C-alpha cells in the first residue's frame, strides 16, 4: 500500500523528509518524535521518510518513498518539513508549501560541510523557508503552521502574483549560486582481468605532471581504512600524509567512516550481475539506497583526492566492470581504458605464488587461479568491456604488449583520450622502453606498485615454455573467439 493511501483526509498532515544522504539525521527524527508525543492522533498525523536515519517511534514512516509518491504526499500535506537540500526545498514550494527546514550540521556528522546551513540562512532571510536551528524553534514553527496555515503556503497555479514569481526567481538564483561545485574530478579507470599489466600502466601514467595514481580504490575501505595496509609510498595507510589529508578533506577524518558499511555495500552493489541495473534499470529501494550511499562516498573521495593532490587527472586501477558502471552515476568525469594481455600469459601469471608485501606483521599471498578460471574471467571481462562501451561509457582499449613496445605513444594516446593537456617535456620519465618511477600513493594492487627507480619495460613471455601444455589448450579453447578478435 502506498503511504498516501493511509492518510486520513480529515486530519492535518505533517510530512517529514530527510532525503537520501548516507549521513544519519537522527536529530530531526528525535525532534519530530518529541513534538508528536504531546499531541492527540485526531489533532495531527505525521509521516516520516527517514532514509538511513533511525526509524521514528511515534510516527508512520518508511526509509525510502518513490519520487512520484513523495510528491503526492507533499501536495496533500498541510506542513512539509525537509532537510536543507535545494531540491527538497524547491519541490516543497512547487507543491504549494513554505517548508519548515532543518539544515544538516557537519559538527554533528550529519553532512560533510556547512553549505546547507549557509544556504538555508539565505533562504530564511528572503522568507522562502522557515528555518529551525533548535528543537524549541522547530516545535514553535510546526505549531504556527497548524494555527496559521495561510502563512505556510504559496500559490501553485499559473496566475501567481509578481511577488511569488520574484521569490521563485530569487530561489533559482540562490540555488545556482550556493550549489555551485568545484571542477568535477576526472577519473581514468583501468579495467581488465588481473595480471594484465594495469599496475605498471597506472604507475607510468602517474609520473605525468598533473596526474595522480590512486591504486585500486574499490579495495580502499578494507585494505586502507580498516586494515591499514601499506600505501604504495611504503608506510601504513593511517600514517600516510596523502591519505590522511584525503580523509580529513573528504570526511573530516577516516574515523568518521564505517568501513564495514562500504565493504558490505560493495559486496552487494559492485557485482557483475548488477551491471544492467547500474547502467539502466531501477533497482529495489534497498539496493538504491546502498548504491546512493556508495556513490556519495565516492564523490567525496575523488573530490578530496583531487583537492589534496592538485591533479587534473586521477588514475584508478580498480579493474572491475561493475565499478565502472557504478562510477557512471557519480559526480565524476569517468573515462575507461580496457587493458588486455595475451590470456596465456595471464593464466601463467595467476599460477605463480606471489607475496603481498603490503600486509604488515604476517606473510600473505595473492590468490592463485586455475588456467580455466583465469581464461573464463579474461573472456568475461572482454565481453563486459564491450557492453559498457555500448552503453555509452567512454572507453578505449590498450594491449599490454603494445604498451611495452611503445610506452610513450601509449601514454600520449591515453592522455589525449582523457583530455589531459601534456606539459612540455611531460614524458621525460620515459626513455625508450624504460620508465623512471617515483613514490606513489596507491592502495591495493600488484606488488610492483612499491617499485621505484628505473624499470625496464620487457615482455614476459615465460608462458611459452612454462605454461603446461594442457593448461595452454584449455586457455586457447576458452578464449578463442575473443583472443583472435583482439589480435592474439
Buried (B, 14 or more C-beta within 10 A) or exposed (E): EEBBEEBEEEEBBBBBBBBBBBBBBBBBBBBBBEBBEEBEEEEBBBBBBBBBBEEBEBBEBBBBBBEEBBBBBBBBBBBBBBBBBBEBBBBBBBBBBBBBBBBBBBEEEBBBEBBBBEBBBBBBEEEBBBBBBEBEBBBBBBEBBBEEEEEBBBEEEEEBEEEBEEBBEBBEEBBEEBEEEEEBBBBBBBBBBBBBBBBBBBBBBBBBBBBBBBBBBBBBBBBBBBBBBBBBBEBBBBEBEBBBBBBBBBBBEBEBBEBEBBBEBBEBBBEEEBBEBBBEEEBEEEBBBBBBBBBBBBBBBBBBBBBBBEBBBBBBBBBBBBBBBBBBBBBBBBBBBBBBBBBBBBBBBBBEEBEBBBBEEEEEEBEEBEBBBBBBBBBBBBEBBBBBBEBEBBBBBBBBBBBBEBBBEBBBBBBEBBEBEBEEEBBEBBEEBEBBBEBBBBBBBBEEBBBBEEBEBEBEEEBEEEBEEEBBEBBBEBBBEBBEEBEB
